[in-house]
Amino acid sequence: MIKRIAQTAGFTGLLGALLLTLLQSFWVAPLIQQAETYEKAPAAVHEHNEAVAAHEHDAEAWEPEDGWQRVLSTTGGNLVVAVGFALMLAGLYTLRAPGRTREGLLWGLAGYAVFCLAPTLGLPPELPGTAAADLSQRQIWWAGTAASTAVALALIVFGRSWLLKLAGAVILVIPHWVGAPQPEVHASLAPEALESQFKWASQLTNAAFWLALGLISAWLFRRKEAA
């Protein structure tokens, strides 16, 4: 079983990381690079420098250069994340194996809801040069929201009584009722239109990644079971 989980997660993570890197390279990364031009412009041009000071880069900090360095760095990070998520899916399949390969799409949608959609309702993706609240507070809220969404979906989908399903619905909205930490002043160096494009690109890219992760992992897990 351990070998089956590892093989499923390894191949799924590799394919998922390659897909995510490809989508990011052609859609998300160009938007980030465009936003960086506003962030690195002379300070006199911008009126919001004080509000976004927390996002300024240290001149001595290393950053991957545009081109192969950035692609390689992105691919490595995506691979670690994708394999980790694939391990989680494969582990869940040992508890509730998908009867059909297309059921992996439902698991992928659940993963997208837990790790992307729910947290970004309060903390949307940010371009460089965007003001934000304290990092530790955002991390705590993000983790709490992801955990609450996972528990809520499990109760709603697998709960055998309406009380469990109702509890799941309540747990689902609690983080959003509390609210995500917000900066004192909302400001961004990038134009609003660019921010909107980035949010859509990030959401759709992650949705495609999670759907692929769910579908591939379910197919590989069932294939190993048949073998």
Legacy VTK file of the C-alpha trace (Angstrom):
# vtk DataFile Version 3.0
C-alpha trace
ASCII
DATASET POLYDATA
POINTS 227 float
0.000 0.000 0.000
2.830 2.434 0.824
4.453 1.694 -2.537
1.124 2.254 -4.272
0.613 5.602 -2.558
4.184 6.706 -3.310
4.000 5.759 -6.994
0.625 7.421 -7.427
1.790 10.592 -5.715
5.124 10.702 -7.526
3.774 10.414 -11.062
0.745 12.583 -10.319
2.870 15.275 -8.711
5.312 15.338 -11.619
2.595 15.681 -14.261
0.658 18.184 -12.177
3.753 20.314 -11.574
4.605 20.381 -15.282
1.053 21.439 -16.156
1.011 24.136 -13.478
4.401 25.490 -14.547
3.291 25.594 -18.177
0.118 27.521 -17.349
1.956 29.895 -15.030
4.717 30.552 -17.552
2.335 31.602 -20.313
-0.405 33.278 -18.252
0.479 34.157 -14.648
4.200 34.964 -14.834
3.833 37.681 -17.536
1.327 39.493 -15.306
3.725 39.320 -12.339
6.594 40.630 -14.451
4.412 43.476 -15.657
3.515 44.354 -12.054
7.196 44.305 -11.080
7.841 47.134 -13.509
5.532 49.333 -11.419
7.111 48.154 -8.170
10.646 48.909 -9.355
9.792 52.286 -10.893
11.211 55.471 -9.251
9.580 56.197 -5.892
8.566 59.691 -6.965
6.188 58.296 -9.542
4.008 56.533 -6.945
1.803 58.047 -4.292
1.320 54.832 -2.301
4.891 53.906 -1.421
4.312 54.173 2.325
1.298 51.846 2.154
3.187 49.183 0.231
6.553 49.563 1.918
6.244 46.091 3.426
6.339 44.621 -0.075
9.502 46.317 -1.302
12.328 43.963 -2.184
15.673 44.003 -0.418
18.271 45.083 -2.976
20.646 42.441 -1.670
18.130 39.565 -1.710
18.612 36.981 -4.431
15.900 36.694 -7.043
15.815 34.317 -10.009
16.446 36.059 -13.281
13.762 36.065 -15.958
14.138 33.057 -18.202
15.447 29.627 -17.292
16.258 30.561 -13.665
12.708 31.641 -12.931
11.187 28.679 -14.775
13.463 26.210 -12.983
12.751 27.790 -9.593
9.008 27.760 -10.254
9.075 24.152 -11.450
10.958 23.010 -8.344
8.508 24.727 -6.013
5.508 23.413 -7.942
6.903 19.877 -7.841
7.207 19.900 -4.055
3.692 21.271 -3.639
2.143 18.957 -6.240
3.700 15.810 -4.780
2.531 16.832 -1.312
-1.045 17.343 -2.475
-0.922 14.122 -4.490
0.240 12.227 -1.379
-2.756 13.628 0.457
-5.146 12.499 -2.295
-3.602 9.036 -2.523
-3.865 8.682 1.248
-7.541 9.631 1.129
-8.119 7.065 -1.613
-7.032 4.320 0.791
-9.974 5.331 2.985
-12.477 5.874 0.176
-11.213 4.571 -3.145
-12.684 6.184 -6.279
-15.013 3.739 -8.028
-14.405 5.442 -11.355
-11.603 7.585 -12.686
-13.870 10.596 -13.170
-14.550 10.639 -9.431
-11.063 12.084 -9.165
-12.493 15.294 -10.606
-14.696 15.620 -7.513
-11.694 15.136 -5.246
-9.839 17.718 -7.314
-12.702 20.184 -6.952
-12.689 19.587 -3.205
-8.958 20.268 -3.052
-9.408 23.436 -5.073
-12.200 24.603 -2.752
-10.132 23.879 0.372
-6.744 25.243 -0.634
-7.603 27.907 -3.211
-11.189 29.098 -3.463
-12.121 29.434 0.225
-8.890 31.159 1.366
-8.854 33.558 -1.585
-12.355 34.799 -0.735
-10.671 36.684 2.102
-7.085 36.843 0.876
-7.095 37.170 -2.919
-3.876 36.620 -4.881
-1.616 39.675 -4.704
0.658 41.194 -7.286
4.051 42.628 -6.251
3.626 46.086 -4.773
0.292 45.394 -3.050
-0.294 46.409 0.554
-1.103 43.524 2.897
-1.713 42.764 6.561
0.833 41.106 8.845
2.169 37.901 7.288
1.776 35.720 10.380
-1.849 36.792 10.818
-2.609 36.004 7.192
-0.950 32.592 7.480
-2.994 31.738 10.576
-6.243 32.795 8.904
-5.360 30.928 5.710
-4.575 27.702 7.580
-7.713 27.988 9.707
-9.877 28.623 6.659
-8.429 25.651 4.757
-8.885 23.342 7.755
-12.425 24.566 8.396
-13.378 24.132 4.748
-11.976 20.593 4.678
-13.891 19.579 7.818
-17.049 21.299 6.584
-16.998 19.573 3.190
-16.397 16.197 4.847
-19.407 16.686 7.134
-21.643 17.960 4.341
-20.743 15.212 1.860
-20.232 12.219 4.170
-22.371 13.154 7.173
-25.194 10.664 7.715
-27.539 13.035 9.537
-28.834 16.495 8.809
-27.300 17.716 12.067
-23.812 16.827 10.827
-24.500 18.505 7.499
-25.806 21.597 9.281
-22.703 21.654 11.473
-20.609 21.472 8.323
-22.413 24.463 6.823
-21.823 26.482 10.004
-18.127 25.554 10.127
-17.814 26.524 6.463
-18.834 30.135 7.045
-17.105 30.759 10.406
-13.712 31.908 8.976
-15.450 34.312 6.597
-17.678 35.611 9.388
-14.548 36.309 11.449
-12.911 37.883 8.413
-9.394 37.815 7.019
-6.781 40.265 8.341
-6.628 43.361 6.180
-4.052 46.147 5.801
-4.730 49.555 7.334
-4.729 51.087 3.872
-5.620 49.219 0.684
-3.163 50.261 -1.992
-1.451 48.788 -5.014
1.162 50.057 -7.440
-0.251 48.012 -10.309
-3.364 49.176 -12.208
-6.720 47.739 -11.153
-7.188 46.052 -14.530
-3.904 44.179 -14.106
-4.939 43.069 -10.615
-8.217 41.729 -11.980
-6.449 39.783 -14.733
-4.044 38.308 -12.191
-6.833 37.155 -9.876
-8.666 35.425 -12.722
-5.479 33.877 -14.076
-4.506 32.556 -10.637
-7.934 31.068 -9.957
-8.314 29.383 -13.336
-4.731 28.092 -13.300
-5.201 26.534 -9.865
-8.564 25.086 -10.875
-6.984 23.376 -13.886
-4.128 22.127 -11.695
-6.441 20.591 -9.097
-8.760 18.991 -11.656
-5.745 17.425 -13.369
-4.328 16.316 -10.021
-7.580 14.627 -9.049
-8.117 12.949 -12.406
-4.548 11.678 -12.816
-4.271 10.452 -9.226
-7.581 8.565 -9.425
-6.569 6.945 -12.722
-3.164 5.885 -11.410
-4.574 4.654 -8.086
-7.211 2.502 -9.814
-4.639 1.272 -12.333
-2.327 0.090 -9.535
-5.324 -1.557 -7.846
-6.192 -3.476 -11.016
-2.573 -4.559 -11.417
LINES 1 228
227 0 1 2 3 4 5 6 7 8 9 10 11 12 13 14 15 16 17 18 19 20 21 22 23 24 25 26 27 28 29 30 31 32 33 34 35 36 37 38 39 40 41 42 43 44 45 46 47 48 49 50 51 52 53 54 55 56 57 58 59 60 61 62 63 64 65 66 67 68 69 70 71 72 73 74 75 76 77 78 79 80 81 82 83 84 85 86 87 88 89 90 91 92 93 94 95 96 97 98 99 100 101 102 103 104 105 106 107 108 109 110 111 112 113 114 115 116 117 118 119 120 121 122 123 124 125 126 127 128 129 130 131 132 133 134 135 136 137 138 139 140 141 142 143 144 145 146 147 148 149 150 151 152 153 154 155 156 157 158 159 160 161 162 163 164 165 166 167 168 169 170 171 172 173 174 175 176 177 178 179 180 181 182 183 184 185 186 187 188 189 190 191 192 193 194 195 196 197 198 199 200 201 202 203 204 205 206 207 208 209 210 211 212 213 214 215 216 217 218 219 220 221 222 223 224 225 226
